[in-house]
Amino acid sequence: MNKAVFVVLLAWAVAPCGFPQESTEIEREKAAIRQAALHYLEGWYEGNASRMETALHPELVKRSIDQLPTGRSVVRSLTALTMVEFTRAGGGKNTPKEKQKNEVTVLAVDGDIATAKTISADYIDYLHLVKVDGQWKIINVLWQPKSRK
């Protein structure tokens, strides 16, 4: 009986040793996710197509809900290639630096998938990211203009 109690106490005492390493790993993943989101946001405002391309999975789909003049709602979609080309054409370069706000909140990380919310000068985006070949890439975006908030 004493041996069993000793084993349980020893296991209890040693168990917390794994948490700091797990916490550090999660923080590292969150930092990498934030970096991908910042490449997306800052790349847009810089007109930097390379940064945008770095952030996006090639099969990205970016969607928004728009209203037609008739009042009917429609889903609009953009691809990774379209986003890179829009960025190359100037993206958000006309937004003054002092008005740019690039806020990233990592909402969840589960293995090789994650969700983040970004708030920029003009948009609110919900990002789904996937870790591919060791790098976080944005694969889905649902967004709306900030003015609709």
C-alpha positions as CSV (number, residue, x, y, z in Angstrom):
1,M,0.0,0.0,0.0
2,N,2.8,2.5,0.9
3,K,4.5,1.7,-2.4
4,A,1.3,2.5,-4.3
5,V,0.8,5.8,-2.5
6,F,4.5,6.7,-3.2
7,V,4.0,6.0,-6.9
8,V,0.9,8.1,-7.1
9,L,2.6,11.0,-5.3
10,L,5.6,10.7,-7.5
11,A,3.5,10.7,-10.6
12,W,1.6,13.8,-9.3
13,A,4.8,15.6,-8.5
14,V,6.4,14.9,-11.9
15,A,3.3,15.6,-14.1
16,P,3.5,19.4,-14.0
17,C,7.0,19.2,-15.5
18,G,5.5,18.7,-19.0
19,F,3.3,21.8,-18.9
20,P,6.0,24.6,-19.4
21,Q,7.2,22.8,-22.6
22,E,3.7,22.4,-23.9
23,S,3.0,26.0,-23.1
24,T,6.2,27.2,-24.8
25,E,5.3,25.1,-27.9
26,I,1.8,26.6,-28.1
27,E,3.2,30.1,-27.7
28,R,5.6,29.4,-30.6
29,E,2.7,28.2,-32.8
30,K,0.6,31.2,-31.9
31,A,3.6,33.5,-32.8
32,A,3.9,31.7,-36.2
33,I,0.1,32.1,-36.8
34,R,0.3,35.8,-35.9
35,Q,3.2,36.2,-38.3
36,A,1.2,34.6,-41.2
37,A,-1.7,36.9,-40.4
38,L,0.6,39.9,-40.3
39,H,2.1,38.9,-43.7
40,Y,-1.5,39.0,-45.0
41,L,-2.4,42.3,-43.4
42,E,0.8,44.2,-43.8
43,G,1.4,42.8,-47.2
44,W,-1.9,44.2,-48.3
45,Y,-1.2,47.7,-47.0
46,E,2.3,47.7,-48.3
47,G,1.2,46.4,-51.7
48,N,3.7,43.6,-51.2
49,A,2.6,40.6,-53.3
50,S,5.4,38.4,-51.9
51,R,4.3,38.9,-48.4
52,M,0.7,38.1,-49.3
53,E,1.7,35.0,-51.2
54,T,3.8,33.8,-48.3
55,A,0.7,34.0,-46.0
56,L,-1.7,32.2,-48.3
57,H,-2.3,28.5,-49.1
58,P,-2.6,28.2,-52.9
59,E,-6.1,26.9,-52.4
60,L,-7.3,29.8,-50.3
61,V,-10.9,30.9,-50.6
62,K,-11.8,34.3,-49.3
63,R,-15.5,35.0,-48.9
64,S,-17.8,37.9,-48.0
65,I,-21.5,38.4,-48.0
66,D,-22.6,41.4,-50.1
67,Q,-26.0,42.8,-50.7
68,L,-27.3,43.5,-54.2
69,P,-29.3,46.7,-54.8
70,T,-32.4,44.5,-54.7
71,G,-31.6,43.6,-51.1
72,R,-30.7,40.0,-51.9
73,S,-27.5,38.7,-50.2
74,V,-24.8,37.0,-52.3
75,V,-21.6,35.3,-51.5
76,R,-18.5,36.7,-53.2
77,S,-15.3,34.6,-53.4
78,L,-11.7,35.4,-54.1
79,T,-8.8,33.0,-54.7
80,A,-5.2,33.2,-53.5
81,L,-4.1,34.2,-57.0
82,T,-6.6,37.1,-57.1
83,M,-5.5,38.3,-53.7
84,V,-1.9,38.3,-54.8
85,E,-2.7,40.2,-58.0
86,F,-4.9,42.7,-56.1
87,T,-2.0,43.2,-53.7
88,R,0.5,43.6,-56.5
89,A,-1.8,46.2,-58.1
90,G,-1.5,48.3,-55.0
91,G,-3.7,46.6,-52.4
92,G,-4.3,49.0,-49.5
93,K,-1.4,51.3,-50.2
94,N,-3.7,54.3,-50.3
95,T,-4.6,53.8,-46.6
96,P,-2.4,56.2,-44.7
97,K,0.1,54.5,-42.3
98,E,-1.3,56.3,-39.3
99,K,-4.8,54.9,-40.0
100,Q,-3.6,51.3,-40.4
101,K,-4.5,49.1,-37.5
102,N,-3.3,45.5,-37.8
103,E,-4.6,43.6,-34.8
104,V,-4.4,39.8,-34.7
105,T,-6.0,37.6,-32.1
106,V,-5.4,33.8,-32.2
107,L,-8.7,32.2,-31.2
108,A,-7.8,28.5,-31.3
109,V,-4.9,26.2,-32.2
110,D,-5.7,22.5,-32.5
111,G,-2.8,20.5,-33.9
112,D,-2.3,21.6,-37.5
113,I,-5.3,23.9,-37.7
114,A,-6.0,27.3,-36.2
115,T,-8.5,30.2,-36.2
116,A,-7.6,33.8,-35.9
117,K,-9.4,37.1,-36.1
118,T,-7.8,40.2,-37.6
119,I,-8.9,43.8,-37.4
120,S,-7.3,46.2,-39.8
121,A,-8.1,49.8,-40.8
122,D,-10.8,48.7,-43.3
123,Y,-11.7,45.1,-42.6
124,I,-12.6,42.4,-40.1
125,D,-11.4,39.0,-41.1
126,Y,-11.8,35.5,-39.6
127,L,-8.9,33.3,-40.8
128,H,-8.7,29.5,-40.8
129,L,-5.1,28.4,-41.1
130,V,-3.4,25.1,-41.7
131,K,0.1,24.0,-41.0
132,V,1.6,22.6,-44.1
133,D,5.3,21.5,-44.4
134,G,5.9,23.2,-41.1
135,Q,4.5,26.6,-42.1
136,W,1.2,28.2,-41.2
137,K,-0.9,29.2,-44.2
138,I,-4.3,30.9,-44.5
139,I,-6.7,28.6,-46.3
140,N,-10.1,30.2,-45.6
141,V,-11.1,33.8,-44.9
142,L,-14.5,35.2,-44.1
143,W,-14.5,39.0,-44.0
144,Q,-16.5,42.1,-44.1
145,P,-15.7,45.8,-44.3
146,K,-15.2,47.4,-40.9
147,S,-17.9,49.9,-41.6
148,R,-20.5,47.1,-41.4
149,K,-19.6,46.3,-37.8
